[in-house]
Amino acid sequence: LLLRDFEESTSDTLWQTDASGILQEIPMVSETGEAAWSKSDMLRRGSVFTEVFHPGDARQALETAVEARLPFRDQVVPIKSASGELRWWSMTGKPVIEQGQFLGYRGVAADVTQSKKIEDRIAHMAHFDSLTGLPNRITMQDRLEGLLRRQPIAPACRALMMLDLDSFKWVNDTLGHPAGDELLRQVATRIRSLAQPGDLVAR
């Protein structure tokens, strides 16, 4: 009854594995008396649990926890749907141990793609100029501080060039701010096209 209530009241997905890490189905009896299986088409029975996720640091962290048979909570990892779309899931799980024997994992999965996109957008806005798309002052300062902590390998050297646009205020005053914004975008595009690999162009 508890499983059925959970199934009907949430979009989360229950999952479980056997001792070898293979995903197993969790039968939940529906009102018609038939078995209702996991809502997710990405956590398929017979798949290796950690291998359903997209390779990367997040998956590696999850694999490390599973290999050590440790519980994990709200681990956000990317996963590809059957259509090939990359989505983000929050995974919570704990090892199942009965009479000293490890039987596998049980847990809950939740699709957090929308909130992840919002977080990424906020993080991008904090480090990039919204008008030109260039790294902003904070990002430039962090990069410079990192470079100053490391000596350049000879014969390499470092240079910082600052450009200012003459009469930019006149453009804004006579042609309007939309024209001034477009001018800044065009200048940013031209400078970026001339930059060499490894150069940082920032506003």
Backbone torsions as a table, in degrees:
resi	resn	phi	psi	omega
1	LEU	NA	-41.5	179.1
2	LEU	-63.5	-41.9	179.1
3	LEU	-63.8	-39.9	-179.6
4	ARG	-66.4	-41.9	177.5
5	ASP	-61.3	-41.9	178.4
6	PHE	-61.7	-45.6	-177.8
7	GLU	-60.4	-38.2	-175.1
8	GLU	-83.1	-21.5	-171.2
9	SER	-106.7	-2.7	-176.4
10	THR	-141.4	158.5	175.7
11	SER	-94.3	-1.3	178.8
12	ASP	-69.6	163.4	-178.0
13	THR	-123.1	131.7	173.3
14	LEU	-83.8	146.2	177.7
15	TRP	-146.0	158.0	175.4
16	GLN	-154.2	155.2	177.4
17	THR	-126.3	165.8	170.5
18	ASP	-89.5	-174.4	-175.6
19	ALA	-64.4	-23.4	-179.4
20	SER	-92.4	4.6	176.7
21	GLY	87.0	14.1	178.6
22	ILE	-88.8	131.4	-179.4
23	LEU	-65.7	136.0	177.9
24	GLN	-118.6	154.0	177.3
25	GLU	-83.9	146.1	176.3
26	ILE	-105.8	108.9	-179.8
27	PRO	-71.3	130.3	174.4
28	MET	-128.6	122.1	-174.3
29	VAL	-75.7	126.4	179.3
30	SER	-87.0	176.4	-179.1
31	GLU	-63.5	-24.5	-179.8
32	THR	-84.1	-3.3	179.7
33	GLY	89.4	-1.7	179.5
34	GLU	-93.8	158.7	-179.0
35	ALA	-74.6	133.1	175.7
36	ALA	-109.5	126.9	-173.8
37	TRP	-101.5	177.9	-178.9
38	SER	-49.3	139.6	-179.4
39	LYS	-72.0	-21.8	-173.6
40	SER	-85.3	132.4	174.8
41	ASP	-86.6	2.3	-177.0
42	MET	-99.4	-19.5	178.0
43	LEU	-105.7	69.9	-172.6
44	ARG	-81.5	145.5	176.1
45	ARG	-59.6	135.5	177.9
46	GLY	94.7	-11.4	178.5
47	SER	-83.6	150.0	172.6
48	VAL	-73.1	123.9	-171.7
49	PHE	-50.0	-55.6	-174.7
50	THR	-70.1	-22.9	-175.8
51	GLU	-81.5	-8.9	177.1
52	VAL	-76.1	-14.0	-177.4
53	PHE	-91.5	155.8	-178.7
54	HIS	-70.7	134.5	-179.2
55	PRO	-58.7	145.1	178.8
56	GLY	156.2	-174.0	-177.3
57	ASP	-63.1	-38.6	-178.3
58	ALA	-64.7	-43.7	177.9
59	ARG	-65.2	-39.0	179.4
60	GLN	-61.0	-40.9	179.2
61	ALA	-64.3	-39.3	178.4
62	LEU	-66.5	-43.2	179.2
63	GLU	-61.6	-39.3	179.8
64	THR	-62.0	-42.8	179.3
65	ALA	-65.6	-42.8	-178.4
66	VAL	-66.8	-42.5	179.8
67	GLU	-62.3	-33.4	179.0
68	ALA	-87.4	-0.8	-179.6
69	ARG	57.5	44.6	179.4
70	LEU	-103.3	150.3	173.2
71	PRO	-71.7	153.8	176.1
72	PHE	-140.1	152.7	-175.6
73	ARG	-138.9	130.9	175.2
74	ASP	53.3	41.9	174.1
75	GLN	-80.5	115.4	-177.0
76	VAL	-91.2	118.7	-176.6
77	VAL	-133.0	146.0	178.0
78	PRO	-79.4	146.3	179.5
79	ILE	-146.1	142.2	-179.7
80	LYS	-95.9	132.1	178.2
81	SER	-77.6	175.1	-179.8
82	ALA	-61.0	-27.6	179.9
83	SER	-83.9	-3.0	-179.8
84	GLY	91.8	0.8	-179.9
85	GLU	-76.0	135.2	178.9
86	LEU	-85.8	120.9	179.0
87	ARG	-124.2	167.7	-178.6
88	TRP	-118.0	131.5	-178.7
89	TRP	-122.1	141.6	172.9
90	SER	-96.2	119.7	-174.5
91	MET	-110.5	130.9	174.0
92	THR	-127.5	132.1	-178.7
93	GLY	-157.6	160.7	175.8
94	LYS	-145.0	149.4	179.5
95	PRO	-69.4	144.5	177.1
96	VAL	-102.1	116.6	-178.4
97	ILE	-126.3	121.9	178.6
98	GLU	-125.9	126.7	-179.1
99	GLN	52.7	40.0	177.4
100	GLY	78.6	2.0	-177.5
101	GLN	-107.3	131.2	178.0
102	PHE	-78.3	121.2	-176.6
103	LEU	-105.5	-11.9	-178.3
104	GLY	135.4	-156.6	-179.4
105	TYR	-123.6	150.9	168.9
106	ARG	-132.1	147.1	179.9
107	GLY	-172.6	-170.5	-178.3
108	VAL	-127.4	139.7	176.9
109	ALA	-120.9	139.4	178.9
110	ALA	-133.7	134.4	177.5
111	ASP	-77.3	115.5	-177.8
112	VAL	-118.8	28.2	-175.6
113	THR	-57.9	-45.2	-177.3
114	GLN	-62.7	-46.9	-179.8
115	SER	-67.1	-33.2	177.5
116	LYS	-65.3	-41.2	178.7
117	LYS	-63.7	-39.1	178.9
118	ILE	-65.5	-43.5	178.1
119	GLU	-60.9	-43.7	179.8
120	ASP	-63.7	-38.5	179.4
121	ARG	-64.6	-42.8	178.9
122	ILE	-63.9	-43.3	179.3
123	ALA	-63.3	-38.4	178.5
124	HIS	-65.3	-42.9	-179.6
125	MET	-63.7	-30.1	-178.9
126	ALA	-74.7	-20.5	-173.4
127	HIS	-120.7	-3.6	-178.2
128	PHE	-133.1	146.8	178.0
129	ASP	-71.4	125.3	-174.4
130	SER	-68.2	-25.3	-177.3
131	LEU	-81.7	-49.8	-174.3
132	THR	-98.6	-16.5	-175.9
133	GLY	79.6	1.4	179.5
134	LEU	-79.1	155.7	171.2
135	PRO	-54.6	143.9	-177.8
136	ASN	-93.1	-171.8	-175.7
137	ARG	-60.4	-40.5	-178.8
138	ILE	-62.4	-46.0	-179.1
139	THR	-65.2	-42.0	178.9
140	MET	-62.6	-42.9	-179.0
141	GLN	-64.9	-41.9	178.1
142	ASP	-61.5	-42.0	-179.7
143	ARG	-65.3	-42.9	179.9
144	LEU	-64.3	-42.0	179.4
145	GLU	-63.2	-38.7	177.4
146	GLY	-64.6	-40.3	178.7
147	LEU	-67.3	-37.2	-178.4
148	LEU	-68.2	-22.5	178.8
149	ARG	-79.9	-11.3	-179.3
150	ARG	-120.8	132.8	177.6
151	GLN	-74.0	136.3	176.1
152	PRO	-68.3	145.1	179.2
153	ILE	-81.6	121.8	-179.2
154	ALA	-60.6	144.5	5.2
155	PRO	-90.2	19.3	-178.5
156	ALA	-66.7	152.0	174.5
157	CYS	-139.2	172.5	-180.0
158	ARG	-124.1	148.8	179.3
159	ALA	-142.2	148.2	176.1
160	LEU	-123.3	120.8	-179.8
161	MET	-115.8	130.5	178.3
162	MET	-113.7	127.6	-179.4
163	LEU	-112.6	140.9	174.7
164	ASP	-125.9	147.8	-179.8
165	LEU	-96.6	117.2	177.2
166	ASP	-66.9	142.0	174.4
167	SER	60.7	25.4	179.8
168	PHE	-65.8	-36.0	178.4
169	LYS	-62.1	-34.8	178.8
170	TRP	-64.2	-39.5	177.9
171	VAL	-60.6	-46.8	179.8
172	ASN	-63.3	-41.5	-175.4
173	ASP	-71.5	-35.6	-174.1
174	THR	-96.5	-36.2	-176.6
175	LEU	-103.7	-13.0	178.2
176	GLY	99.5	158.6	-177.9
177	HIS	-64.4	-34.9	176.5
178	PRO	-58.6	-38.6	178.2
179	ALA	-68.1	-39.2	177.2
180	GLY	-63.1	-40.1	177.9
181	ASP	-63.4	-42.3	-179.5
182	GLU	-66.2	-37.1	177.0
183	LEU	-61.0	-44.0	179.1
184	LEU	-63.0	-40.0	178.6
185	ARG	-64.2	-41.8	-180.0
186	GLN	-65.6	-42.1	178.6
187	VAL	-62.9	-44.0	179.4
188	ALA	-60.1	-42.6	-179.8
189	THR	-63.8	-42.4	-178.5
190	ARG	-66.7	-43.1	-179.9
191	ILE	-65.1	-41.7	179.8
192	ARG	-61.7	-36.5	-178.6
193	SER	-68.2	-22.7	-179.8
194	LEU	-94.7	-10.1	-176.3
195	ALA	-71.7	148.0	177.7
196	GLN	-91.8	158.9	175.8
197	PRO	-56.2	131.5	-178.0
198	GLY	97.1	-16.7	177.8
199	ASP	-74.4	147.4	174.8
200	LEU	-113.4	119.6	174.9
201	VAL	-106.6	122.4	-175.9
202	ALA	-136.5	159.3	175.4
203	ARG	-111.1	NA	NA
